[in-house]
Amino acid sequence: MTERISGPKSGYYIASYACPMGELLQQYMGMARISTTRPRSYWANDQRAGADSGDEFCDGALFESAEAALTYAEQLALNEIARRESGTMPSGSGERSCVSKLPRGAPGSERQ
């Protein structure tokens, strides 16, 4: 499991995570969350009392390395931040959940 916290970028922090996927778990899917408070980790982001839980972004794309998946997920989050700054998309309307794509038993697969 690989994760990274970056930011702030235009007032948002990005918590990204690369999840092993595919038949042999040899590919990775990147997921990212943006929030206005610095998360301790990707998974702890929504568990801090009073913290902004953030919007989650992924599109199911698979990559051969965890680093490539993290970079792609961060770019999805940066695209959303840019949309919010430009006013072309209302805040929160870009939310997408990746939970249904997680393999059974993977960290976070029990989350709704």
Secondary structure as a PSIPRED ss2 file (coil, helix, strand):
# PSIPRED VFORMAT (PSIPRED V4.0)

   1 M C   1.000  0.000  0.000
   2 T E   0.000  0.000  1.000
   3 E E   0.000  0.000  1.000
   4 R E   0.000  0.000  1.000
   5 I E   0.000  0.000  1.000
   6 S E   0.000  0.000  1.000
   7 G E   0.000  0.000  1.000
   8 P E   0.000  0.000  1.000
   9 K E   0.000  0.000  1.000
  10 S C   1.000  0.000  0.000
  11 G C   1.000  0.000  0.000
  12 Y E   0.000  0.000  1.000
  13 Y E   0.000  0.000  1.000
  14 I E   0.000  0.000  1.000
  15 A E   0.000  0.000  1.000
  16 S E   0.000  0.000  1.000
  17 Y E   0.000  0.000  1.000
  18 A E   0.000  0.000  1.000
  19 C E   0.000  0.000  1.000
  20 P E   0.000  0.000  1.000
  21 M E   0.000  0.000  1.000
  22 G C   1.000  0.000  0.000
  23 E C   1.000  0.000  0.000
  24 L C   1.000  0.000  0.000
  25 L C   1.000  0.000  0.000
  26 Q C   1.000  0.000  0.000
  27 Q E   0.000  0.000  1.000
  28 Y E   0.000  0.000  1.000
  29 M E   0.000  0.000  1.000
  30 G E   0.000  0.000  1.000
  31 M E   0.000  0.000  1.000
  32 A E   0.000  0.000  1.000
  33 R E   0.000  0.000  1.000
  34 I E   0.000  0.000  1.000
  35 S E   0.000  0.000  1.000
  36 T C   1.000  0.000  0.000
  37 T C   1.000  0.000  0.000
  38 R C   1.000  0.000  0.000
  39 P C   1.000  0.000  0.000
  40 R C   1.000  0.000  0.000
  41 S C   1.000  0.000  0.000
  42 Y C   1.000  0.000  0.000
  43 W C   1.000  0.000  0.000
  44 A H   0.000  1.000  0.000
  45 N H   0.000  1.000  0.000
  46 D H   0.000  1.000  0.000
  47 Q C   1.000  0.000  0.000
  48 R C   1.000  0.000  0.000
  49 A C   1.000  0.000  0.000
  50 G C   1.000  0.000  0.000
  51 A C   1.000  0.000  0.000
  52 D C   1.000  0.000  0.000
  53 S C   1.000  0.000  0.000
  54 G C   1.000  0.000  0.000
  55 D E   0.000  0.000  1.000
  56 E E   0.000  0.000  1.000
  57 F E   0.000  0.000  1.000
  58 C C   1.000  0.000  0.000
  59 D C   1.000  0.000  0.000
  60 G C   1.000  0.000  0.000
  61 A C   1.000  0.000  0.000
  62 L E   0.000  0.000  1.000
  63 F E   0.000  0.000  1.000
  64 E C   1.000  0.000  0.000
  65 S C   1.000  0.000  0.000
  66 A H   0.000  1.000  0.000
  67 E H   0.000  1.000  0.000
  68 A H   0.000  1.000  0.000
  69 A H   0.000  1.000  0.000
  70 L H   0.000  1.000  0.000
  71 T H   0.000  1.000  0.000
  72 Y H   0.000  1.000  0.000
  73 A H   0.000  1.000  0.000
  74 E H   0.000  1.000  0.000
  75 Q H   0.000  1.000  0.000
  76 L H   0.000  1.000  0.000
  77 A H   0.000  1.000  0.000
  78 L H   0.000  1.000  0.000
  79 N H   0.000  1.000  0.000
  80 E H   0.000  1.000  0.000
  81 I H   0.000  1.000  0.000
  82 A H   0.000  1.000  0.000
  83 R H   0.000  1.000  0.000
  84 R H   0.000  1.000  0.000
  85 E H   0.000  1.000  0.000
  86 S H   0.000  1.000  0.000
  87 G C   1.000  0.000  0.000
  88 T C   1.000  0.000  0.000
  89 M C   1.000  0.000  0.000
  90 P C   1.000  0.000  0.000
  91 S C   1.000  0.000  0.000
  92 G C   1.000  0.000  0.000
  93 S C   1.000  0.000  0.000
  94 G C   1.000  0.000  0.000
  95 E C   1.000  0.000  0.000
  96 R C   1.000  0.000  0.000
  97 S C   1.000  0.000  0.000
  98 C C   1.000  0.000  0.000
  99 V H   0.000  1.000  0.000
 100 S H   0.000  1.000  0.000
 101 K H   0.000  1.000  0.000
 102 L C   1.000  0.000  0.000
 103 P C   1.000  0.000  0.000
 104 R C   1.000  0.000  0.000
 105 G C   1.000  0.000  0.000
 106 A C   1.000  0.000  0.000
 107 P C   1.000  0.000  0.000
 108 G C   1.000  0.000  0.000
 109 S C   1.000  0.000  0.000
 110 E C   1.000  0.000  0.000
 111 R C   1.000  0.000  0.000
 112 Q C   1.000  0.000  0.000
